């Protein structure tokens, strides 16, 4: 009788990357009796979610129903397809839309996460309000809840400082496990079992961005440094197909310092952008890439979102993350433009002239930059947030089906291999547009859920419980 290889450790599910999608999948699989190992190269859990709002768009949740909003997964999927100009696979869009409500309720009931329905904010591209805010700290609250659930679970083992070297396969091409090694010292080993890639996109990899998303290559990246394309490397080694690699989400409103994206509808409510000289320089409602590039072209590569108390009050009501995190951490308030200009060392005369001109143009019904949407004149007291343009995250990744299974070049599932989050194709269109608020977090968590359910359903009855 042969002895088992001590360097090979069996698992019901192996998760590469302790992202929110990876952690959620680990807990869901473990709750159903599946022994799960999560390997993470870094020391921190949660990937790049901590500084983000991580709102989740969900149709038909009890929170949405309690607010009197009628919605359905079919309507949600139709909005996704329309926003992406039908670049997103319809079956995938519908599958994720169907998972959204049970996912949000699972976060509240299983993970103890405070979920708040954002009834006052519909979100661009959504036909009805369906955004759900998570906890008091957004992404940080989501990470804390998932990390707590995973670390306390008897069937989940989270291992940091571990490098995923390569996927292992059998003679049929099925993925059978993962070869890993400690990042610093120690012998490598093989983990045996199905693999979920949850290790992020490639927004931090300048070479890959230049190859696949050259239009955003000049924009800097200030996010999670682990988004280096590890999933693309692992997947390509086993013949995985990729989709939408030219899709990249950019933001013209990355608050500095802190690198927190301002996602509240400030511009829709009437905010303007000014530079260090206090001057406007662009149509604030322009496409994200155009505006982000214009911001980076300003002195110091920064600009200032300028708004008043009316706008601040409405934005706080619409976006809890803005109210609790973004404005307190990154905003400045002053009773006069002179006082505000001193706080940011802007030109006071230029700023005063800009606001007077902008208010006058609203009364006349025109704008020299072509802006067509206004929210009323700006009046004291004033607020401002220093921002820059940046690339935020990638949309494209490994091609997956409605069960989160990675597809090969012929469109067939690679047995034993799944992907979620930045590792997988998302719900955005090609290029830098076609993205709906709340769908990036949804895609990460819902694909993780689908992968966990598929692995559990496919497990053989003979697998011993942990």
C-alpha positions as CSV (number, residue, x, y, z in Angstrom):
1,X,0.0,0.0,0.0
2,X,1.5,3.3,-1.1
3,X,1.8,6.2,1.3
4,X,0.2,9.5,0.5
5,X,2.6,12.2,-0.5
6,X,3.2,14.4,2.6
7,X,3.8,17.4,0.3
8,X,0.2,17.1,-1.1
9,X,-2.6,18.4,1.0
10,X,-6.2,17.7,-0.1
11,X,-9.0,20.2,0.1
12,X,-12.6,20.5,-1.1
13,X,-11.8,24.0,-2.5
14,X,-8.6,25.9,-2.9
15,X,-9.0,29.7,-3.2
16,X,-6.2,31.8,-4.6
17,X,-6.5,35.3,-3.1
18,X,-8.1,36.4,0.1
19,X,-10.2,39.0,-1.8
20,X,-13.8,39.6,-0.8
21,X,-15.0,37.3,-3.5
22,X,-12.5,34.6,-2.4
23,X,-13.4,34.9,1.3
24,X,-17.1,34.8,0.6
25,X,-16.7,31.7,-1.5
26,X,-14.6,30.0,1.2
27,X,-17.2,30.7,3.9
28,X,-20.1,29.6,1.6
29,X,-18.4,26.3,0.6
30,X,-17.3,25.6,4.2
31,X,-20.8,26.2,5.5
32,X,-21.9,23.3,3.2
33,X,-19.3,20.9,4.6
34,X,-16.4,21.7,2.2
35,X,-12.9,21.9,3.6
36,X,-11.4,25.1,2.1
37,X,-7.9,26.5,1.9
38,X,-7.3,30.2,1.1
39,X,-3.8,31.2,0.0
40,X,-2.9,34.8,-0.1
41,X,0.5,36.3,-1.1
42,X,0.2,39.4,1.1
43,X,-0.4,39.8,4.8
44,X,-3.7,41.7,4.6
45,X,-7.0,40.2,3.7
46,X,-9.6,41.8,1.4
47,X,-7.6,42.8,-1.7
48,X,-8.4,46.3,-2.8
49,X,-11.8,46.6,-1.2
50,X,-10.8,48.5,2.0
51,X,-10.8,52.1,0.6
52,X,-13.9,51.7,-1.6
53,X,-17.5,52.0,-0.9
54,X,-18.2,48.5,-2.3
55,X,-21.9,49.2,-2.7
56,X,-23.8,46.2,-4.1
57,X,-26.5,46.5,-6.7
58,X,-29.3,43.9,-6.0
59,X,-32.8,43.5,-7.4
60,X,-35.5,42.0,-5.3
61,X,-33.8,42.0,-1.9
62,X,-36.0,42.4,1.2
63,X,-34.3,45.8,1.8
64,X,-35.5,47.0,-1.6
65,X,-39.0,45.6,-1.1
66,X,-39.3,47.2,2.3
67,X,-38.6,50.5,0.7
68,X,-41.4,49.9,-1.7
69,X,-39.3,49.5,-4.8
70,X,-40.5,46.9,-7.4
71,X,-37.7,45.3,-9.3
72,X,-36.6,42.0,-10.8
73,X,-33.4,40.2,-12.0
74,X,-34.6,40.5,-15.6
75,X,-34.9,44.3,-15.3
76,X,-31.5,44.4,-13.6
77,X,-29.8,42.3,-16.3
78,X,-31.4,44.4,-19.0
79,X,-29.8,47.5,-17.5
80,X,-26.4,45.8,-17.4
81,X,-26.7,44.8,-21.0
82,X,-27.8,48.3,-22.1
83,X,-25.0,50.0,-20.2
84,X,-22.4,47.7,-21.6
85,X,-23.8,48.0,-25.1
86,X,-24.4,44.2,-24.9
87,X,-20.7,43.4,-24.6
88,X,-21.5,41.4,-21.4
89,X,-22.8,37.9,-22.0
90,X,-26.5,37.8,-21.4
91,X,-26.5,34.5,-19.5
92,X,-23.8,35.8,-17.2
93,X,-25.5,39.1,-16.5
94,X,-28.8,37.3,-15.6
95,X,-27.0,34.7,-13.4
96,X,-25.3,37.4,-11.4
97,X,-28.5,39.5,-11.2
98,X,-30.3,36.4,-9.8
99,X,-27.6,35.9,-7.2
100,X,-27.7,39.5,-6.0
101,X,-30.6,39.5,-3.5
102,X,-29.7,36.2,-1.7
103,X,-26.1,37.5,-1.6
104,X,-27.0,40.8,0.1
105,X,-29.3,39.0,2.6
106,X,-26.5,36.4,3.3
107,X,-24.1,39.2,4.1
108,X,-26.6,40.6,6.6
109,X,-27.9,37.3,8.1
110,X,-24.8,35.1,8.0
111,X,-22.0,37.6,8.4
112,X,-23.7,40.2,10.6
113,X,-23.0,43.1,8.2
114,X,-25.2,46.1,8.4
115,X,-26.9,46.6,5.1
116,X,-28.5,49.9,4.2
117,X,-30.7,50.4,1.1
118,X,-29.8,53.6,-0.7
119,X,-33.4,54.6,-1.6
120,X,-32.4,58.2,-2.4
121,X,-29.9,57.4,-5.1
122,X,-30.8,55.5,-8.3
123,X,-27.3,55.4,-9.8
124,X,-26.4,56.2,-13.4
125,X,-27.8,53.5,-15.7
126,X,-30.1,51.8,-13.2
127,X,-33.8,52.1,-13.9
128,X,-34.7,52.0,-10.2
129,X,-32.8,52.4,-6.9
130,X,-31.1,49.1,-6.1
131,X,-27.8,50.0,-4.5
132,X,-27.1,48.6,-1.0
133,X,-24.5,50.2,1.3
134,X,-22.4,47.9,3.5
135,X,-21.7,48.7,7.1
136,X,-20.4,52.0,8.5
137,X,-17.0,51.7,6.6
138,X,-18.0,50.3,3.2
139,X,-15.3,48.0,1.9
140,X,-13.5,47.9,5.2
141,X,-16.7,46.7,6.9
142,X,-17.2,44.1,4.2
143,X,-13.6,42.8,4.7
144,X,-14.0,42.7,8.5
145,X,-17.2,40.7,8.3
146,X,-15.9,38.2,5.8
147,X,-12.5,37.8,7.5
148,X,-14.2,37.2,10.8
149,X,-16.5,34.5,9.3
150,X,-13.6,32.8,7.6
151,X,-11.1,32.9,10.4
152,X,-13.6,31.5,12.9
153,X,-14.7,28.7,10.6
154,X,-13.5,25.2,11.5
155,X,-13.4,24.2,7.8
156,X,-11.5,27.3,6.5
157,X,-7.8,27.7,6.6
158,X,-6.5,31.1,5.6
159,X,-2.7,31.2,4.9
160,X,-0.9,34.4,4.1
161,X,2.5,34.8,2.7
162,X,1.9,32.0,0.2
163,X,2.7,32.2,-3.5
164,X,0.7,30.4,-6.1
165,X,3.2,29.0,-8.6
166,X,1.1,27.0,-11.0
167,X,-2.0,25.0,-11.5
168,X,-1.7,21.2,-11.7
169,X,-3.6,19.1,-14.2
170,X,-4.3,15.4,-14.9
171,X,-4.0,13.7,-18.3
172,X,-7.5,14.9,-19.4
173,X,-6.6,18.6,-18.8
174,X,-8.7,18.9,-15.7
175,X,-7.2,21.2,-13.0
176,X,-6.4,19.0,-10.0
177,X,-4.8,21.4,-7.6
178,X,-2.2,24.1,-7.1
179,X,1.5,24.2,-6.5
180,X,2.4,26.8,-3.8
181,X,5.5,27.9,-1.9
182,X,6.1,30.3,1.0
183,X,7.0,33.8,-0.2
184,X,10.2,33.9,1.9
185,X,11.5,30.5,3.0
186,X,10.3,27.0,3.2
187,X,9.5,24.0,1.0
188,X,6.8,24.1,-1.6
189,X,3.8,21.8,-1.6
190,X,0.8,20.9,-3.7
191,X,-2.7,21.5,-2.7
192,X,-5.1,19.0,-4.3
193,X,-8.7,20.0,-5.2
194,X,-10.7,22.4,-7.4
195,X,-9.3,25.9,-7.6
196,X,-11.0,29.3,-7.5
197,X,-8.9,32.2,-8.8
198,X,-9.8,35.2,-6.7
199,X,-6.5,37.1,-6.9
200,X,-7.4,40.4,-8.6
201,X,-7.1,42.0,-11.9
202,X,-4.1,43.7,-13.5
203,X,-4.6,47.4,-13.0
204,X,-1.3,47.7,-11.1
205,X,0.7,46.0,-13.9
206,X,1.9,48.9,-16.2
207,X,3.1,46.5,-18.9
208,X,-0.2,44.6,-19.1
209,X,-2.3,47.8,-19.0
210,X,-0.1,49.2,-21.8
211,X,-0.7,46.0,-23.8
212,X,-4.4,45.6,-23.3
213,X,-5.7,49.1,-22.2
214,X,-3.3,51.5,-23.9
215,X,-5.9,54.4,-23.7
216,X,-5.5,54.5,-19.9
217,X,-1.8,53.7,-19.8
218,X,-0.9,57.3,-19.0
219,X,-3.1,57.4,-15.9
220,X,-1.5,56.4,-12.6
221,X,-2.7,53.7,-10.3
222,X,-3.0,54.2,-6.6
223,X,-4.9,51.1,-5.6
224,X,-4.1,47.7,-4.2
225,X,-0.6,46.7,-5.4
226,X,-1.6,43.0,-5.7
227,X,-3.5,43.6,-9.0
228,X,-0.6,42.4,-11.1
229,X,-2.4,39.9,-13.4
230,X,-1.5,36.7,-11.5
231,X,-4.8,35.1,-12.6
232,X,-4.0,35.8,-16.2
233,X,-0.7,34.0,-15.8
234,X,-2.1,31.0,-14.0
235,X,-5.1,30.8,-16.4
236,X,-3.1,31.1,-19.6
237,X,-0.8,28.2,-18.6
238,X,-3.8,25.9,-18.7
239,X,-5.4,27.3,-21.9
240,X,-8.0,29.6,-20.4
241,X,-9.8,32.1,-22.6
242,X,-9.9,35.8,-21.8
243,X,-12.5,38.4,-22.5
244,X,-12.8,42.2,-22.4
245,X,-9.1,42.8,-21.5
246,X,-9.4,46.3,-22.9
247,X,-12.0,47.2,-20.3
248,X,-10.7,49.4,-17.5
249,X,-12.6,51.6,-15.0
250,X,-11.1,55.0,-14.5
251,X,-12.0,57.8,-12.2
252,X,-11.5,61.6,-12.5
253,X,-12.4,61.9,-8.8
254,X,-9.8,60.0,-6.8
255,X,-9.5,62.0,-3.6
256,X,-6.0,62.9,-2.6
257,X,-4.4,62.1,-0.2
258,X,-6.1,58.9,0.8
259,X,-6.8,57.5,-2.7
260,X,-10.5,57.2,-2.0
261,X,-12.8,57.4,-5.1
262,X,-15.6,59.9,-4.8
263,X,-18.6,58.1,-6.2
264,X,-21.4,60.3,-4.7
265,X,-23.3,62.2,-7.4
266,X,-21.7,65.5,-6.7
267,X,-21.5,66.6,-10.4
268,X,-25.1,65.5,-11.0
269,X,-26.1,67.7,-8.1
270,X,-24.1,70.7,-9.5
271,X,-20.5,70.5,-8.4
272,X,-17.7,71.9,-10.6
273,X,-14.0,71.2,-11.1
274,X,-11.4,73.9,-10.7
275,X,-7.6,73.9,-10.9
276,X,-5.0,75.5,-8.7
277,X,-5.7,78.8,-10.4
278,X,-9.3,78.6,-9.4
279,X,-10.4,78.1,-13.0
280,X,-12.7,75.6,-14.6
281,X,-11.1,73.7,-17.4
282,X,-13.6,71.0,-18.7
283,X,-17.2,69.9,-18.9
284,X,-17.6,68.1,-15.6
285,X,-20.2,65.7,-17.1
286,X,-17.8,64.4,-19.8
287,X,-16.8,60.7,-20.1
288,X,-14.6,59.5,-17.3
289,X,-11.5,59.0,-19.4
290,X,-11.7,62.4,-21.0
291,X,-12.2,64.1,-17.7
292,X,-9.6,62.0,-15.9
293,X,-7.0,63.0,-18.6
294,X,-8.0,66.6,-18.3
295,X,-7.5,66.6,-14.5
296,X,-4.1,65.0,-14.9
297,X,-3.2,67.8,-17.3
298,X,-3.7,70.5,-14.6
299,X,-0.9,72.0,-12.5
300,X,0.3,69.4,-10.0
301,X,-1.9,66.8,-11.8
302,X,-4.8,67.7,-9.4
303,X,-8.1,69.6,-9.4
304,X,-10.7,70.4,-6.9
305,X,-14.3,69.3,-6.7
306,X,-16.1,72.5,-5.5
307,X,-19.7,72.3,-4.2
308,X,-21.9,73.9,-1.6
309,X,-23.9,72.9,1.5
310,X,-27.0,72.1,-0.6
311,X,-25.0,69.6,-2.7
312,X,-23.2,68.2,0.4
313,X,-26.5,67.6,2.2
314,X,-28.0,65.8,-0.8
315,X,-24.9,63.7,-1.4
316,X,-24.8,62.6,2.2
317,X,-28.3,61.5,2.0
318,X,-27.7,59.6,-1.2
319,X,-24.4,57.9,-0.3
320,X,-23.7,56.7,3.2
321,X,-20.0,56.0,2.4
322,X,-19.6,59.6,1.2
323,X,-21.2,60.9,4.4
324,X,-19.3,58.7,6.8
325,X,-15.9,58.3,5.1
326,X,-15.2,60.4,2.0
327,X,-16.3,63.9,3.1
328,X,-15.0,63.8,6.7
329,X,-11.6,62.4,5.6
330,X,-11.0,64.3,2.4
331,X,-13.2,67.4,2.3
332,X,-12.7,70.9,3.5
333,X,-15.4,73.4,4.4
334,X,-15.4,77.2,4.6
335,X,-17.9,80.0,4.9
336,X,-16.3,82.0,2.1
337,X,-14.4,81.3,-1.1
338,X,-11.5,83.3,0.3
339,X,-11.2,81.0,3.3
340,X,-11.5,77.9,1.2
341,X,-8.9,79.1,-1.3
342,X,-6.4,79.6,1.6
343,X,-6.9,76.0,2.8
344,X,-5.9,74.6,-0.6
345,X,-3.6,77.5,-1.7
346,X,-5.7,78.3,-4.7
347,X,-5.9,81.6,-6.4
348,X,-8.7,83.5,-4.6
349,X,-9.5,86.0,-7.3
350,X,-9.6,83.3,-9.9
351,X,-11.9,81.1,-7.8
352,X,-14.2,84.0,-7.0
353,X,-14.5,84.9,-10.7
354,X,-15.1,81.3,-11.7
355,X,-18.0,80.9,-9.3
356,X,-19.5,84.2,-10.2
357,X,-19.3,83.3,-13.9
358,X,-20.6,79.8,-13.4
359,X,-23.6,81.2,-11.4
360,X,-24.2,83.8,-14.1
361,X,-24.1,81.2,-16.9
362,X,-26.7,79.1,-15.1
363,X,-29.1,82.1,-15.1
364,X,-28.4,82.7,-18.8
365,X,-28.7,79.0,-19.7
366,X,-25.3,78.4,-21.3
367,X,-21.8,77.1,-20.5
368,X,-18.5,77.7,-22.3
369,X,-17.5,74.1,-21.8
370,X,-20.7,72.7,-23.2
371,X,-22.1,71.4,-19.9
372,X,-25.8,70.8,-20.1
373,X,-26.7,69.5,-16.6
374,X,-26.7,72.0,-13.7
375,X,-27.9,71.8,-10.2
376,X,-28.3,75.5,-9.4
377,X,-26.0,78.3,-8.3
378,X,-23.2,77.7,-5.8
379,X,-23.7,79.5,-2.5
380,X,-21.8,79.8,0.8
381,X,-20.8,77.8,2.8
382,X,-18.6,75.9,0.4
383,X,-16.8,72.5,0.3
384,X,-13.9,71.2,-1.8
385,X,-12.1,67.9,-2.3
386,X,-8.7,67.6,-4.0
387,X,-8.9,64.9,-6.7
388,X,-6.8,63.4,-9.5
389,X,-7.4,61.2,-12.4
390,X,-6.4,57.5,-12.1
391,X,-7.1,54.1,-13.4
392,X,-9.2,52.2,-10.8
393,X,-9.7,48.6,-11.8
394,X,-9.8,46.3,-14.8
395,X,-13.1,44.9,-16.2
396,X,-11.6,42.0,-18.3
397,X,-10.2,38.7,-17.2
398,X,-10.7,35.0,-17.6
399,X,-13.8,34.0,-19.4
400,X,-16.4,32.3,-17.2
401,X,-19.8,30.8,-17.6
402,X,-22.9,31.2,-15.4
403,X,-21.4,28.8,-12.8
404,X,-18.1,30.8,-12.6
405,X,-16.3,28.0,-14.4
406,X,-13.3,29.2,-16.4
407,X,-13.6,28.5,-20.1
408,X,-11.0,27.2,-22.5
409,X,-10.3,28.6,-26.0
410,X,-13.2,26.6,-27.4
411,X,-15.7,27.9,-24.9
412,X,-15.8,24.7,-22.8
413,X,-15.4,24.7,-19.0
414,X,-12.0,23.7,-17.7
415,X,-12.9,21.1,-15.1
416,X,-11.8,22.1,-11.6
417,X,-11.1,25.8,-12.4
418,X,-13.2,28.8,-11.4
419,X,-12.6,32.5,-11.3
420,X,-14.1,35.6,-9.6
421,X,-13.5,39.3,-8.9
422,X,-10.7,40.9,-11.0
423,X,-9.5,37.5,-12.1
424,X,-12.7,37.0,-14.1
425,X,-14.5,39.0,-16.8
426,X,-16.8,41.5,-15.1
427,X,-20.0,43.3,-15.9
428,X,-18.4,46.3,-17.6
429,X,-18.3,47.0,-21.3
430,X,-15.2,47.4,-23.5
431,X,-13.1,50.5,-23.1
432,X,-13.7,52.8,-20.1
433,X,-17.5,53.2,-20.2
434,X,-20.4,50.8,-19.8
435,X,-20.2,50.3,-16.0
436,X,-23.1,50.4,-13.6
437,X,-22.5,51.4,-10.0
438,X,-22.6,48.5,-7.6
439,X,-21.9,45.8,-10.2
440,X,-18.2,45.3,-9.6
441,X,-18.7,44.2,-6.0
442,X,-21.7,42.2,-7.1
443,X,-19.7,40.4,-9.7
444,X,-16.9,39.5,-7.3
445,X,-19.2,38.2,-4.5
446,X,-21.8,36.5,-6.8
447,X,-19.2,34.7,-8.9
448,X,-17.6,33.5,-5.6
449,X,-21.0,32.3,-4.5
450,X,-21.7,30.5,-7.8
451,X,-18.3,28.8,-7.7
452,X,-18.8,27.6,-4.1
453,X,-22.3,26.2,-4.9
454,X,-20.9,24.4,-8.0
455,X,-18.0,22.9,-6.1
456,X,-20.3,21.7,-3.4
457,X,-22.8,20.2,-5.9
458,X,-20.0,18.4,-7.8
459,X,-18.3,17.0,-4.7
460,X,-18.3,13.2,-4.4
461,X,-20.2,11.8,-1.5
462,X,-17.1,9.9,-0.5
463,X,-15.2,13.1,0.5
464,X,-14.7,12.9,4.2
465,X,-16.0,15.9,6.3
466,X,-13.5,18.1,8.1
